[in-house]
């Protein structure tokens, strides 16, 4: 145990990312089974709650464990202090809460709907608008709070302390954040015949490889100026909630972001 602890302390970031992937991907493989990739739409509807929990478990468990091992009780107290840091100025809340929804409305659904009516934002076409909004908020808060305990709770400040700049930190964490979605993207892109839907997979892949790294750079910039884990959680929540409420629904599309 002492040897393992010493190894983790020498390579805290590598340990965090490895443990995050191991927990989330390991549980997903156990849940869907070795032959469950890609999954069918029916399997998606049945197993998405368990797969979602697996995704949400990796970052916070790895983050809290690494903070405890590397920084001890002082690190855990600092984590709580950053979660409670809410006096940062209204402009930062505006950036955190409005950036993702405004970009989604402007760039993706409304822009595409000018050419393709089926690309209207989901909130415009849903018959259950109140339920959709409540579900989006709940999922957004769950993803924001749990995931950011790891990504911004541990990985981002560790890279910043190592004198990586905002851009480098955002790209490193953002690329790995996107890669972390790869397995669930494959699983959720299956057709009823068990083959992979290239359309669904490419949508998820482009979101993970393009949108998430870019958005993470912005998140790191906001965090570097506020040092508020709470604001980072809200910014992540806004992205996930916007993805659910504003992006047109595709059956089998993963909801975790």
N, C-alpha and C positions, 0 to 999 in steps of 0.2 A: 504493500500500500504506500509506503514511504517513497519508493522508487516511482510509482505512478504519479503521486502528488508532485514530486520534484519535476517530472517530465511535463506535467500540465503547467506548472508555474514557469517553466522555461519556454513553453510554446502555448500561451494562453489562447491566442486567436485561432490557431490551428485546432486546438482542442475544442474550442467553442463550436466552430463550424462543423467539425467531424461529429461531435456529439449531437448537434442539432439535426444533421442529416440522418444520423444513425437512428435516433429516436423516431422522427417522423416517417422516414422511409421504411424502417424496420416494422413499425406498427402497421403501416399501409399494406406491406407484403403479407403480414399475418392476417389482416382483415380480409383482403380480397383473394388471397391464396396465390400460389406460384403461377397458376395458369389463368389468373384473372386480369391480365394486362393484354390488350385493352379490355375494359369492361363494357357490357351492353348497357343501353339506356335503362333497362329494368334493374340491373345491378347497381347502377348509379343512384337511382331513386331510393333503393333499399339501404345501401351502404354509405351514402354521403354523410350522414351524421357521424358515423364512426371514423370515416376518413378525415372529416373536418376536425374532429377532436385530435386525431393523430398529428395533423398538421399544426394545430394550435399548441400541442404539448411540447414539441421539440425546442423552439426558441426560449420559452420561459424556463423550462427545466434546466437546459444547458446554461442559460444566462445566470440564473440564481446560483446554480452549483459552482460555476466558474468564479463568480463574484465572491462567494463564500470561501473558496479555496485560495484564490489569489489575493484578495483584499481583506478577508476576515469580516468581523462584525462591523468594522468601520466602513467597509465597502457596502454592506447591506444597509447601514444607516444612511449612507450617501444615496443609495438607490431610492429609499423611501423619501428622502429630502427632495430629490429631483422629481419624483412623482407628485409631490405636494407643491412644487414651485409654479404657482399660477399667476403671480403678479409680474407679467411680462409685457404688458401693453396690448391694447385692443388690436393694433395692426397685425400682430403676430397671430392672434386668433383668426382674424380675417383671412390671412394667408393660409393658415392650417385648414380652415373649414371650407373655404370657397374655391381654392385653386383647382382641385380635382373635378368638382361638379361643373365649374365653368368651362374647363377644357373639354370635358366629355360632351357637354351640350354644344359647344362651338365646333369642335373638330370632328367628333365621331358621329353621333346620331343625326343632329340637325343638318350638318354638312352633307352627309350621305343621303338623307331623306329628300334632299332637293332633286336627286337623281333616282333614288329607290325608295318609294313610300314605306316599304317594309322595315326600313332602318329608323323609324321613329323611336324616340326614347321609350323605354318600357313603361314608365309611369304614365305616358300619354295613352297607351293602348290597353293597359290593365283594367280589368273590371273590378279589381279589389285594391284600389289605390291606398286606402288606409292600412290594410294588412301589409301591402308591399312596403310602404314607408316604415312601418313598425319593424318589419322583418329586416329591412335594410339597416336601420339604426342599430338593432340588436346584434346583427352579424358584424357590422362595422365596429361597434364597441368591443365585441369579443376579440376580433382580429387585432384591433389596435392595441388594446390593453395587454393581451397575452403575448403577441408576437414582439411588441416593442420592449418588453422586459428583457428580451435577449438582444435584438438587433441594435436598439438605441440604448438599452440599459447596460450592455457590456461591450459589444463589438465596436460601435461608433466611437465612444469615448476612449477606448483602448487605442484605436488607430490615431485619433487626434492627439493623444498623449505621446504617441510615437512620432509626432511631427509630420504626419501625413496631412495634406491640405484638404479642404472641403471637397474639391473635385475628386481627388484620388480616393478619399475615404468613401464618398458616395458611390463611386464606380465599383470599388472593391466589394462593398457590402451589397450594392444594388445588383451586381452581376450574380453574386452568390444567392441573394434573395430570389432572383429570378430562376436560377438553376434549381433551387430548393423546390420550386413548383413543378419541375419537369416530370417527376413520376406521376403526380396526380393529374397533370395535363394529359399524359399518355393514357392513363386509366379512364379519364372522363371523356375521351374522344372516340370511344368505341361505337360501332353501329349495332343494330339488332342482330346482325350476322356474326358479330365478334371481330370484324375487321376494324381497322382504325379509319376514322373519318378525317381525311386530309384537311377539309375546311375547318372543322372544329379544332384540330390540332394546331394548324397554322395560326388561327386566331389566338389561341392560348399561348403559343410559342412567341408570337410577335409582341403580345402583351408582356410576357415575362422577360423577353430579351431586349425589348425596346422601351416600353413605358416604365416598367419598374426601376431599372437602373437610373433613368432620367429623373424620375420622381424622387428616388432616394437621394440623389445629389441635392435636390431642393430641400428635402427633409433634413439632411445634414447641415445645410446652410442655415436653416431656421434654428436647429438645435444648437449650433455653434454660437449663435447670437443670443439665445435665450437660456441655454442649459436647462431647459425644462423638458423632462420626460413626459409630463402630462400633455404638453403641446404636441410632441411627436406622436403620442398615442392618438390624439384627436385628428392629427393630419393623416395618419394611417386609416383611422376609422372613416374619415371623409372619402378616401379613395375606395375602400371596400363598399361602403354604402352607396356611393355614386355608381360603382360598377353594377350593383344589384338593381338599383332603381332607374338608371338612365341608359345603360347599354341594352340593346335589343336582346331578348332572351333566345338562347339556342339550347335545345335539349342536350343535356350531357355536359354543359359547360361548367367548369369548376368555379365555385363561388368564393374560394379562399384567395385573398390577395394581400 
